[in-house]
Amino acid sequence: MTPDAAARAARTLLDARRGAYKIPGLPAECRPRDLDDAYQIQGALLALMGEASAGWFLACTAPAMQKAHGLPGPYFGRMLASAVFDSPAKVAIGSSPKGWSVEIELVFRMGRDLPPRAAPYGADEVASAVSAMIPGLELVDGRYEDMLAVDGPSLVADNGTDGVLVRGAPMADWQPIHRANIATRLLIDGEMASPGSAASVMGAPLNALVWLANELSRRGHPLKAGETVNTGNCLARYTFARAGQTVVADCGPLGAATAKLVH
């Protein structure tokens, strides 16, 4: 993809963000053909936005989501600092009849840097760089009219259809937790909306963090101390919530994150 095409795609997505409207898809002449194109557009979009980052998020870490979007594996985006809140939080999502997609996220906070390098990072080395694990609730509403109607690289181009992260209390003593066995529950207005499992996140959330550390390293990006990483949705399907509802991501032994959704 040429720099001009990437810039046109980024400008199209930025205009949709700033104008608070949705588009059916990117124009054919600047639509990403693959993930390399998509990350080129994502980088151009982030440069235009000029916003501070709180860290990273992963998406499509579950095979069902990869199949739904025609992707060979997970992808990453930047978690914007302006979109991160501590639980309990009030989150403005407007008045969309469908609402926003709600995800349960198991989040890691980095305690030291993992810079780019030639050798891959192993699980033990990545785990030793983590300072805390955090229960998370992610609320997503991208720039496309229908996220299932566009190709996977187009989702990645839109900074991965980033959204809002509500973080629960961090747990520094996270290592003893059997992370692959964490059962999660999404509650909407006190009622069970969807069960989930940490095993949906590439078998275990640490696996997702290791993948990200190595994928960022391959692309020349570091993981930095203080950054957080959302490891992917623990739920097996899209679940939506609307303004006026209260949403809880119950992450079992990690605790919970709560958001009151408002207009």
Backbone as CSV, one residue per row, in Angstrom:
resi,resn,N_x,N_y,N_z,CA_x,CA_y,CA_z,C_x,C_y,C_z
1,MET,0.845,-1.194,0.000,0.000,0.000,0.000,0.877,1.240,0.000
2,THR,0.541,2.207,-0.833,1.320,3.432,-0.884,1.019,4.303,0.335
3,PRO,1.972,5.156,0.723,1.696,6.069,1.840,0.485,6.961,1.590
4,ASP,0.263,7.372,0.332,-0.895,8.217,0.028,-2.202,7.470,0.261
5,ALA,-2.263,6.197,-0.141,-3.480,5.402,0.062,-3.736,5.191,1.550
6,ALA,-2.662,4.900,2.302,-2.820,4.724,3.752,-3.306,6.013,4.401
7,ALA,-2.783,7.150,3.930,-3.206,8.434,4.489,-4.663,8.723,4.182
8,ARG,-5.130,8.354,2.976,-6.547,8.564,2.622,-7.448,7.706,3.496
9,ALA,-7.058,6.465,3.704,-7.851,5.583,4.568,-7.893,6.117,5.992
10,ALA,-6.738,6.558,6.498,-6.672,7.089,7.864,-7.540,8.331,8.005
11,ARG,-7.502,9.203,7.013,-8.318,10.413,7.068,-9.804,10.068,7.038
12,THR,-10.199,9.078,6.245,-11.599,8.648,6.198,-12.067,8.169,7.565
13,LEU,-11.226,7.381,8.228,-11.582,6.864,9.552,-11.578,7.968,10.603
14,LEU,-10.626,8.893,10.507,-10.581,9.994,11.461,-11.811,10.887,11.321
15,ASP,-12.203,11.173,10.084,-13.389,12.011,9.870,-14.625,11.351,10.475
16,ALA,-14.750,10.030,10.348,-15.889,9.315,10.926,-15.867,9.398,12.446
17,ARG,-14.680,9.294,13.038,-14.557,9.420,14.498,-14.978,10.812,14.955
18,ARG,-14.410,11.811,14.327,-14.678,13.176,14.772,-16.098,13.629,14.456
19,GLY,-16.665,13.081,13.390,-18.032,13.427,13.037,-19.072,12.552,13.689
20,ALA,-18.613,11.512,14.439,-19.508,10.582,15.147,-20.512,9.940,14.194
21,TYR,-20.024,9.525,13.028,-20.879,8.791,12.093,-20.177,7.506,11.663
22,LYS,-20.927,6.628,11.039,-20.400,5.337,10.618,-20.349,5.254,9.099
23,ILE,-19.462,4.409,8.617,-19.296,4.204,7.182,-19.504,2.721,6.864
24,PRO,-19.950,2.397,5.635,-20.115,0.978,5.293,-18.789,0.245,5.166
25,GLY,-17.737,0.979,4.814,-16.414,0.390,4.662,-15.475,1.419,4.081
26,LEU,-14.209,1.069,3.980,-13.240,1.965,3.364,-13.373,1.930,1.849
27,PRO,-13.104,3.036,1.160,-13.145,3.033,-0.307,-12.202,1.979,-0.882
28,ALA,-12.589,1.397,-2.004,-11.820,0.293,-2.586,-10.377,0.682,-2.858
29,GLU,-10.144,1.940,-3.246,-8.787,2.348,-3.622,-7.840,2.488,-2.430
30,CYS,-8.384,2.490,-1.224,-7.503,2.576,-0.048,-7.887,1.558,1.014
31,ARG,-8.510,0.477,0.583,-8.884,-0.593,1.523,-7.683,-1.517,1.722
32,PRO,-7.375,-1.915,2.950,-6.211,-2.781,3.170,-6.416,-4.164,2.566
33,ARG,-5.362,-4.670,1.938,-5.433,-6.009,1.332,-5.029,-7.089,2.325
34,ASP,-4.238,-6.715,3.315,-3.735,-7.693,4.280,-3.409,-6.962,5.584
35,LEU,-2.863,-7.715,6.552,-2.595,-7.116,7.856,-1.470,-6.086,7.813
36,ASP,-0.506,-6.269,6.932,0.554,-5.266,6.824,-0.027,-3.932,6.370
37,ASP,-0.911,-3.959,5.373,-1.604,-2.734,4.963,-2.405,-2.157,6.124
38,ALA,-3.087,-3.038,6.843,-3.965,-2.595,7.936,-3.172,-1.877,9.022
39,TYR,-2.011,-2.429,9.405,-1.210,-1.784,10.442,-0.584,-0.489,9.928
40,GLN,-0.329,-0.402,8.633,0.162,0.851,8.063,-0.901,1.946,8.201
41,ILE,-2.151,1.599,7.908,-3.250,2.559,8.064,-3.444,2.892,9.535
42,GLN,-3.400,1.860,10.388,-3.569,2.089,11.826,-2.534,3.081,12.341
43,GLY,-1.282,2.916,11.933,-0.239,3.834,12.356,-0.489,5.254,11.874
44,ALA,-0.960,5.375,10.619,-1.260,6.706,10.079,-2.422,7.345,10.826
45,LEU,-3.437,6.550,11.173,-4.575,7.056,11.928,-4.149,7.546,13.304
46,LEU,-3.353,6.749,14.002,-2.899,7.129,15.337,-2.051,8.402,15.284
47,ALA,-1.234,8.543,14.237,-0.427,9.758,14.093,-1.314,10.981,13.898
48,LEU,-2.380,10.838,13.102,-3.310,11.948,12.900,-4.044,12.305,14.193
49,MET,-4.409,11.297,14.970,-5.145,11.532,16.207,-4.271,12.198,17.256
50,GLY,-3.008,11.792,17.333,-2.077,12.410,18.265,-2.433,12.233,19.724
51,GLU,-3.116,11.128,20.054,-3.541,10.907,21.442,-2.542,10.042,22.201
52,ALA,-2.470,10.263,23.503,-1.605,9.453,24.354,-2.153,8.034,24.454
53,SER,-1.252,7.076,24.590,-1.631,5.673,24.698,-1.433,5.168,26.114
54,ALA,-2.372,4.327,26.566,-2.233,3.674,27.870,-1.641,2.279,27.732
55,GLY,-1.581,1.782,26.504,-1.075,0.436,26.281,-1.645,-0.160,25.012
56,TRP,-2.004,-1.444,25.076,-2.404,-2.199,23.894,-3.635,-3.039,24.212
57,PHE,-4.313,-3.457,23.162,-5.370,-4.451,23.341,-5.284,-5.469,22.209
58,LEU,-5.734,-6.668,22.519,-5.794,-7.754,21.540,-7.242,-8.051,21.207
59,ALA,-7.475,-8.485,19.996,-8.816,-8.895,19.566,-8.692,-10.121,18.677
60,CYS,-9.809,-10.801,18.518,-9.852,-12.042,17.740,-8.853,-13.067,18.261
61,THR,-8.757,-13.170,19.589,-7.907,-14.195,20.185,-8.611,-15.555,20.242
62,ALA,-9.916,-15.576,20.012,-10.674,-16.828,19.993,-10.861,-17.296,18.551
63,PRO,-10.724,-18.601,18.283,-10.884,-19.110,16.917,-12.222,-18.740,16.293
64,ALA,-13.302,-18.710,17.087,-14.616,-18.371,16.534,-14.630,-16.950,15.989
65,MET,-13.967,-16.027,16.695,-13.913,-14.641,16.235,-13.012,-14.507,15.004
66,GLN,-11.917,-15.255,14.980,-11.044,-15.249,13.802,-11.799,-15.733,12.570
67,LYS,-12.586,-16.784,12.738,-13.377,-17.303,11.623,-14.417,-16.299,11.172
68,ALA,-15.073,-15.630,12.135,-16.125,-14.664,11.796,-15.578,-13.522,10.962
69,HIS,-14.316,-13.132,11.198,-13.737,-11.983,10.499,-12.732,-12.383,9.423
70,GLY,-12.587,-13.669,9.170,-11.701,-14.118,8.111,-10.240,-13.803,8.373
71,LEU,-9.816,-13.932,9.619,-8.443,-13.617,9.999,-7.686,-14.888,10.380
72,PRO,-6.369,-14.926,10.108,-5.590,-16.121,10.433,-5.209,-16.226,11.898
73,GLY,-5.381,-15.149,12.659,-5.002,-15.140,14.060,-5.451,-13.855,14.712
74,PRO,-4.935,-13.555,15.897,-5.334,-12.328,16.598,-4.714,-11.094,15.960
75,TYR,-5.154,-9.944,16.431,-4.535,-8.682,16.017,-4.476,-7.748,17.222
76,PHE,-3.756,-6.617,17.059,-3.601,-5.677,18.162,-3.976,-4.268,17.737
77,GLY,-4.253,-3.437,18.742,-4.482,-2.016,18.551,-4.000,-1.274,19.779
78,ARG,-4.006,0.038,19.696,-3.592,0.882,20.814,-4.787,1.204,21.711
79,MET,-4.583,1.096,23.033,-5.592,1.505,23.997,-5.332,2.962,24.351
80,LEU,-6.241,3.852,23.962,-6.038,5.280,24.167,-6.248,5.656,25.630
81,ALA,-5.358,6.496,26.156,-5.425,6.876,27.574,-6.738,7.562,27.914
82,SER,-7.299,8.314,26.963,-8.553,9.037,27.220,-9.745,8.102,27.352
83,ALA,-9.570,6.834,26.979,-10.671,5.876,26.993,-10.553,4.851,28.110
84,VAL,-9.702,5.116,29.105,-9.490,4.183,30.216,-10.063,4.778,31.500
85,PHE,-10.890,3.997,32.202,-11.548,4.448,33.427,-11.371,3.397,34.518
86,ASP,-11.402,3.849,35.760,-11.368,2.928,36.894,-12.792,2.592,37.326
87,SER,-12.973,1.334,37.716,-14.282,0.851,38.170,-14.551,1.309,39.598
88,PRO,-15.831,1.655,39.892,-16.994,1.718,38.997,-16.963,3.012,38.195
89,ALA,-17.429,2.940,36.951,-17.347,4.094,36.059,-18.689,4.355,35.403
90,LYS,-18.891,5.625,35.044,-20.002,5.987,34.167,-19.425,6.188,32.775
91,VAL,-20.002,5.500,31.786,-19.469,5.550,30.428,-20.562,6.024,29.488
92,ALA,-20.303,7.114,28.795,-21.273,7.653,27.837,-21.154,6.911,26.516
93,ILE,-22.255,6.315,26.056,-22.224,5.551,24.811,-23.265,6.051,23.807
94,GLY,-23.940,7.173,24.108,-24.933,7.675,23.171,-26.221,6.885,23.220
95,SER,-26.992,6.986,22.158,-28.336,6.375,22.169,-28.538,5.359,21.057
96,SER,-27.481,4.674,20.659,-27.603,3.644,19.618,-28.606,2.576,20.049
97,PRO,-29.592,2.244,19.193,-30.602,1.234,19.574,-29.979,-0.124,19.872
98,LYS,-28.927,-0.465,19.133,-28.274,-1.759,19.329,-27.371,-1.742,20.548
99,GLY,-26.819,-0.576,20.874,-25.881,-0.468,21.972,-24.460,-0.740,21.529
100,TRP,-23.585,-0.906,22.494,-22.177,-1.199,22.230,-21.878,-2.649,22.573
101,SER,-20.913,-3.210,21.860,-20.440,-4.554,22.166,-19.688,-4.541,23.489
102,VAL,-19.963,-5.534,24.340,-19.374,-5.605,25.677,-18.486,-6.844,25.756
103,GLU,-17.273,-6.661,26.288,-16.321,-7.761,26.371,-15.722,-7.842,27.770
104,ILE,-15.456,-9.054,28.210,-14.706,-9.265,29.447,-13.247,-9.474,29.070
105,GLU,-12.377,-8.666,29.676,-10.952,-8.693,29.365,-10.134,-8.966,30.624
106,LEU,-9.160,-9.839,30.506,-8.176,-10.054,31.563,-6.941,-9.250,31.165
107,VAL,-6.573,-8.309,32.009,-5.600,-7.263,31.654,-4.312,-7.457,32.448
108,PHE,-3.175,-7.307,31.761,-1.871,-7.312,32.425,-1.309,-5.892,32.447
109,ARG,-0.657,-5.542,33.556,0.111,-4.298,33.616,1.595,-4.648,33.612
110,MET,2.350,-4.003,32.741,3.764,-4.305,32.616,4.559,-3.598,33.708
111,GLY,5.518,-4.337,34.315,6.383,-3.776,35.335,7.741,-3.366,34.802
112,ARG,8.123,-3.899,33.644,9.369,-3.482,32.996,9.224,-3.628,31.488
113,ASP,10.147,-3.002,30.770,10.085,-2.977,29.310,10.428,-4.342,28.707
114,LEU,9.796,-4.621,27.568,10.194,-5.727,26.700,10.482,-5.111,25.334
115,PRO,11.742,-4.743,25.076,12.070,-4.050,23.826,12.149,-5.005,22.642
116,PRO,12.092,-4.475,21.429,12.256,-5.327,20.249,13.638,-5.990,20.244
117,ARG,13.682,-7.237,19.790,14.946,-7.958,19.702,14.795,-9.096,18.704
118,ALA,15.903,-9.698,18.331,15.871,-10.780,17.342,15.309,-12.074,17.929
119,ALA,15.693,-12.398,19.171,15.253,-13.650,19.794,13.829,-13.504,20.324
120,PRO,12.995,-14.534,20.169,11.625,-14.454,20.697,11.605,-14.477,22.221
121,TYR,10.567,-13.861,22.770,10.351,-13.891,24.211,9.626,-15.179,24.595
122,GLY,10.051,-15.781,25.706,9.384,-16.952,26.238,8.382,-16.585,27.314
123,ALA,7.546,-17.550,27.690,6.468,-17.284,28.645,6.995,-16.842,30.001
124,ASP,8.059,-17.486,30.489,8.586,-17.136,31.814,9.137,-15.713,31.826
125,GLU,9.819,-15.334,30.759,10.400,-13.994,30.683,9.306,-12.933,30.616
126,VAL,8.272,-13.210,29.845,7.155,-12.258,29.749,6.442,-12.152,31.087
127,ALA,6.185,-13.287,31.727,5.484,-13.272,33.016,6.271,-12.483,34.055
128,SER,7.587,-12.601,34.026,8.403,-11.902,35.029,8.395,-10.387,34.817
129,ALA,7.970,-9.942,33.631,7.903,-8.503,33.339,6.568,-7.886,33.732
130,VAL,5.635,-8.706,34.217,4.287,-8.235,34.575,4.259,-7.834,36.050
131,SER,3.664,-6.675,36.335,3.568,-6.222,37.724,2.213,-6.509,38.355
132,ALA,1.164,-6.677,37.532,-0.177,-6.914,38.085,-1.096,-7.454,37.002
133,MET,-2.163,-8.095,37.461,-3.241,-8.548,36.587,-4.521,-7.854,37.050
134,ILE,-5.383,-7.498,36.095,-6.512,-6.623,36.395,-7.776,-7.151,35.703
135,PRO,-8.918,-7.197,36.407,-10.174,-7.512,35.726,-10.606,-6.326,34.870
136,GLY,-11.086,-6.608,33.673,-11.434,-5.511,32.770,-12.748,-5.714,32.051
137,LEU,-13.373,-4.597,31.738,-14.609,-4.555,30.961,-14.343,-3.632,29.774
138,GLU,-14.489,-4.155,28.580,-14.243,-3.350,27.384,-15.558,-3.115,26.645
139,LEU,-15.765,-1.879,26.211,-16.965,-1.484,25.479,-16.525,-0.972,24.113
140,VAL,-17.076,-1.557,23.060,-16.560,-1.326,21.709,-17.663,-0.841,20.780
141,ASP,-17.344,0.201,20.019,-18.257,0.686,18.986,-17.405,1.309,17.886
142,GLY,-17.166,0.572,16.808,-16.266,1.030,15.763,-16.906,1.994,14.784
143,ARG,-16.159,2.301,13.748,-16.606,3.280,12.754,-17.384,2.648,11.611
144,TYR,-17.577,1.335,11.627,-18.283,0.672,10.538,-19.742,0.396,10.909
145,GLU,-20.598,0.472,9.912,-22.020,0.233,10.142,-22.280,-1.175,10.662
146,ASP,-21.524,-2.137,10.171,-21.681,-3.535,10.593,-20.299,-4.164,10.628
147,MET,-19.790,-4.457,11.841,-18.440,-5.000,11.972,-18.284,-6.355,11.290
148,LEU,-19.387,-7.099,11.158,-19.311,-8.414,10.515,-19.400,-8.323,8.991
149,ALA,-19.696,-7.128,8.481,-19.841,-6.964,7.036,-18.572,-6.465,6.362
150,VAL,-17.539,-6.145,7.153,-16.275,-5.700,6.576,-15.202,-6.757,6.827
151,ASP,-14.150,-6.702,6.021,-13.066,-7.663,6.156,-12.236,-7.383,7.410
152,GLY,-11.524,-8.413,7.874,-10.722,-8.290,9.073,-9.677,-7.188,9.013
153,PRO,-8.900,-7.066,7.915,-7.911,-5.974,7.864,-8.526,-4.591,8.014
154,SER,-9.760,-4.404,7.558,-10.403,-3.100,7.736,-10.667,-2.810,9.206
155,LEU,-10.987,-3.847,9.986,-11.150,-3.666,11.427,-9.833,-3.249,12.067
156,VAL,-8.759,-3.898,11.670,-7.442,-3.584,12.220,-7.054,-2.151,11.874
157,ALA,-7.378,-1.714,10.650,-7.025,-0.367,10.207,-7.647,0.698,11.103
158,ASP,-8.859,0.454,11.593,-9.568,1.399,12.459,-9.086,1.256,13.905
159,ASN,-7.765,1.224,14.073,-7.162,0.945,15.386,-7.830,-0.240,16.065
160,GLY,-8.136,-1.251,15.257,-8.706,-2.472,15.813,-10.105,-2.321,16.362
161,THR,-10.841,-1.266,15.921,-12.144,-0.914,16.516,-12.010,-0.781,18.035
162,ASP,-11.135,0.137,18.433,-10.895,0.369,19.853,-12.133,0.939,20.528
163,GLY,-12.159,0.849,21.845,-13.298,1.361,22.599,-12.866,1.873,23.949
164,VAL,-13.645,1.573,24.950,-13.430,2.042,26.321,-13.042,0.848,27.192
165,LEU,-12.072,1.058,28.068,-11.687,0.037,29.039,-12.005,0.524,30.441
166,VAL,-12.759,-0.286,31.199,-13.012,-0.028,32.617,-12.214,-1.065,33.401
167,ARG,-11.312,-0.588,34.256,-10.405,-1.469,34.977,-10.820,-1.634,36.428
168,GLY,-10.812,-2.888,36.883,-11.023,-3.157,38.300,-9.734,-2.970,39.079
169,ALA,-9.706,-3.496,40.300,-8.534,-3.346,41.172,-7.405,-4.261,40.697
170,PRO,-6.175,-3.751,40.611,-5.048,-4.598,40.195,-4.670,-5.602,41.268
171,MET,-4.220,-6.763,40.836,-3.764,-7.809,41.756,-2.282,-8.059,41.477
172,ALA,-1.434,-7.714,42.443,0.000,-7.906,42.262,0.388,-9.381,42.389
173,ASP,-0.290,-10.122,43.261,0.027,-11.541,43.499,-0.830,-12.408,42.566
174,TRP,-0.602,-12.264,41.274,-1.442,-12.932,40.273,-0.894,-14.294,39.833
175,GLN,0.384,-14.529,40.082,1.016,-15.735,39.543,0.370,-17.050,40.018
176,PRO,-0.076,-17.172,41.303,-0.656,-18.448,41.727,-2.011,-18.778,41.099
177,ILE,-2.675,-17.807,40.485,-4.004,-18.060,39.917,-3.893,-18.996,38.717
178,HIS,-4.768,-19.988,38.671,-4.836,-20.877,37.504,-5.569,-20.122,36.393
179,ARG,-4.798,-19.405,35.605,-5.396,-18.411,34.705,-6.239,-19.032,33.599
180,ALA,-5.859,-20.182,33.076,-6.641,-20.803,32.007,-7.996,-21.281,32.501
181,ASN,-8.124,-21.459,33.823,-9.363,-21.986,34.391,-10.304,-20.899,34.910
182,ILE,-9.956,-19.632,34.727,-10.817,-18.572,35.224,-12.134,-18.577,34.464
183,ALA,-13.225,-18.766,35.189,-14.561,-18.669,34.591,-15.071,-17.247,34.802
184,THR,-15.581,-16.644,33.756,-16.066,-15.267,33.848,-17.575,-15.224,33.607
185,ARG,-18.173,-14.121,34.074,-19.613,-13.923,33.855,-19.856,-12.463,33.496
186,LEU,-20.631,-12.243,32.451,-21.058,-10.894,32.115,-22.476,-10.711,32.631
187,LEU,-22.651,-9.715,33.510,-23.958,-9.420,34.079,-24.450,-8.083,33.532
188,ILE,-25.690,-8.048,33.080,-26.324,-6.806,32.639,-27.557,-6.598,33.500
189,ASP,-27.548,-5.492,34.247,-28.628,-5.193,35.200,-28.875,-6.363,36.153
190,GLY,-27.778,-6.983,36.589,-27.852,-8.049,37.581,-28.184,-9.419,37.034
191,GLU,-28.491,-9.522,35.750,-28.843,-10.807,35.146,-27.680,-11.335,34.304
192,MET,-27.496,-12.653,34.352,-26.449,-13.271,33.546,-26.729,-13.038,32.067
193,ALA,-25.790,-12.411,31.371,-25.947,-12.162,29.942,-25.120,-13.134,29.112
194,SER,-23.953,-13.499,29.629,-23.096,-14.419,28.875,-22.005,-14.964,29.779
195,PRO,-21.809,-16.294,29.789,-20.656,-16.849,30.494,-19.421,-16.751,29.597
196,GLY,-18.276,-16.888,30.205,-17.042,-16.853,29.432,-15.948,-17.612,30.137
197,SER,-14.791,-17.685,29.484,-13.682,-18.434,30.042,-12.366,-17.837,29.574
198,ALA,-11.387,-17.812,30.483,-10.050,-17.358,30.103,-9.428,-18.257,29.056
199,ALA,-9.902,-19.499,28.972,-9.371,-20.421,27.969,-9.698,-19.979,26.552
200,SER,-10.699,-19.104,26.394,-11.033,-18.579,25.065,-9.948,-17.664,24.528
201,VAL,-9.081,-17.176,25.426,-8.041,-16.222,25.046,-6.752,-16.997,24.739
202,MET,-6.708,-17.614,23.572,-5.536,-18.361,23.114,-5.118,-19.440,24.107
203,GLY,-6.114,-20.024,24.779,-5.848,-21.080,25.749,-5.614,-20.571,27.154
204,ALA,-5.014,-19.389,27.283,-4.771,-18.732,28.575,-4.289,-17.318,28.269
205,PRO,-4.638,-16.341,29.114,-4.289,-14.951,28.796,-2.794,-14.689,28.680
206,LEU,-1.961,-15.418,29.428,-0.521,-15.207,29.302,-0.039,-15.584,27.902
207,ASN,-0.667,-16.593,27.286,-0.308,-16.951,25.912,-0.519,-15.758,24.980
208,ALA,-1.622,-15.035,25.211,-1.914,-13.868,24.380,-0.876,-12.776,24.590
209,LEU,-0.450,-12.578,25.844,0.556,-11.560,26.124,1.891,-11.922,25.481
210,VAL,2.256,-13.184,25.520,3.500,-13.628,24.873,3.417,-13.393,23.366
211,TRP,2.266,-13.726,22.784,2.099,-13.476,21.345,2.281,-11.998,21.034
212,LEU,1.665,-11.125,21.833,1.768,-9.696,21.575,3.213,-9.216,21.709
213,ALA,3.895,-9.641,22.765,5.284,-9.213,22.957,6.125,-9.554,21.742
214,ASN,5.921,-10.729,21.179,6.724,-11.150,20.031,6.267,-10.510,18.727
215,GLU,4.978,-10.293,18.575,4.487,-9.636,17.366,4.901,-8.165,17.343
216,LEU,4.822,-7.493,18.492,5.297,-6.111,18.562,6.798,-6.047,18.306
217,SER,7.549,-6.973,18.893,8.992,-7.005,18.679,9.305,-7.177,17.194
218,ARG,8.574,-8.071,16.535,8.801,-8.315,15.103,8.544,-7.066,14.278
219,ARG,7.607,-6.236,14.734,7.245,-5.021,14.001,7.965,-3.778,14.537
220,GLY,8.910,-3.981,15.466,9.733,-2.880,15.928,9.154,-2.036,17.043
221,HIS,8.142,-2.564,17.756,7.509,-1.819,18.849,7.867,-2.461,20.189
222,PRO,8.111,-1.666,21.227,8.337,-2.230,22.556,7.038,-2.353,23.340
223,LEU,7.046,-3.231,24.329,6.077,-3.179,25.422,6.774,-2.432,26.546
224,LYS,6.127,-1.409,27.111,6.790,-0.549,28.076,6.218,-0.714,29.485
225,ALA,7.070,-0.524,30.466,6.635,-0.539,31.863,5.520,0.483,32.069
226,GLY,4.477,0.064,32.792,3.331,0.930,33.046,2.200,0.748,32.064
227,GLU,2.486,0.190,30.892,1.422,-0.048,29.919,0.560,-1.222,30.361
228,THR,-0.703,-1.183,29.971,-1.601,-2.309,30.201,-1.907,-2.995,28.876
229,VAL,-2.242,-4.275,28.963,-2.578,-5.072,27.782,-3.877,-5.812,28.039
230,ASN,-4.913,-5.499,27.255,-6.153,-6.278,27.269,-5.901,-7.510,26.399
231,THR,-6.069,-8.691,26.966,-5.633,-9.892,26.251,-6.673,-10.489,25.316
232,GLY,-7.887,-9.951,25.283,-8.900,-10.473,24.363,-10.169,-10.870,25.088
233,ASN,-11.228,-10.962,24.328,-12.553,-11.209,24.881,-12.698,-12.634,25.404
234,CYS,-13.111,-12.749,26.663,-13.362,-14.077,27.245,-14.701,-14.669,26.798
235,LEU,-15.561,-13.845,26.206,-16.876,-14.313,25.764,-16.777,-14.899,24.366
236,ALA,-17.596,-15.891,24.092,-17.519,-16.591,22.811,-18.357,-15.936,21.716
237,ARG,-19.140,-14.922,22.065,-20.002,-14.289,21.063,-20.147,-12.816,21.393
238,TYR,-20.597,-12.052,20.389,-20.862,-10.640,20.616,-22.066,-10.478,21.544
239,THR,-21.913,-9.607,22.530,-22.988,-9.273,23.455,-23.082,-7.751,23.522
240,PHE,-24.298,-7.206,23.493,-24.474,-5.761,23.414,-25.219,-5.245,24.637
241,ALA,-24.880,-4.005,25.033,-25.570,-3.334,26.137,-25.861,-1.906,25.710
242,ARG,-26.949,-1.338,26.274,-27.419,-0.012,25.864,-27.344,0.975,27.033
243,ALA,-27.460,2.245,26.686,-27.479,3.291,27.708,-28.619,3.036,28.686
244,GLY,-28.354,3.275,29.957,-29.313,3.008,31.016,-29.050,1.699,31.733
245,GLN,-28.210,0.837,31.156,-27.931,-0.448,31.767,-26.622,-0.405,32.565
246,THR,-26.528,-1.292,33.554,-25.308,-1.459,34.342,-24.689,-2.800,33.971
247,VAL,-23.412,-2.765,33.652,-22.715,-3.951,33.156,-21.584,-4.306,34.123
248,VAL,-21.470,-5.595,34.437,-20.427,-6.078,35.341,-19.656,-7.194,34.652
249,ALA,-18.330,-7.064,34.631,-17.446,-8.142,34.186,-16.923,-8.832,35.434
250,ASP,-17.484,-9.997,35.738,-17.086,-10.782,36.905,-15.976,-11.723,36.467
251,CYS,-14.777,-11.483,36.978,-13.608,-12.260,36.567,-13.144,-13.223,37.660
252,GLY,-14.072,-13.717,38.431,-13.770,-14.734,39.430,-12.742,-14.264,40.436
253,PRO,-11.623,-15.004,40.600,-10.644,-14.674,41.643,-9.938,-13.337,41.422
254,LEU,-10.023,-12.793,40.204,-9.402,-11.489,39.938,-10.261,-10.324,40.414
255,GLY,-11.545,-10.564,40.637,-12.456,-9.491,40.997,-13.347,-9.088,39.836
256,ALA,-13.806,-7.863,39.826,-14.793,-7.439,38.838,-14.557,-5.990,38.412
257,ALA,-15.156,-5.626,37.283,-15.177,-4.243,36.803,-16.613,-3.907,36.451
258,THR,-17.059,-2.706,36.828,-18.461,-2.313,36.673,-18.567,-0.988,35.951
259,ALA,-19.570,-0.910,35.051,-19.834,0.361,34.349,-21.322,0.611,34.260
260,LYS,-21.715,1.837,34.556,-23.068,2.317,34.308,-23.051,3.031,32.974
261,LEU,-23.839,2.551,32.034,-23.847,3.128,30.684,-24.873,4.253,30.620
262,VAL,-24.443,5.399,30.124,-25.312,6.576,30.060,-25.255,7.135,28.641
263,HIS,-26.211,8.039,28.335,-26.261,8.657,27.003,-25.080,9.606,26.816
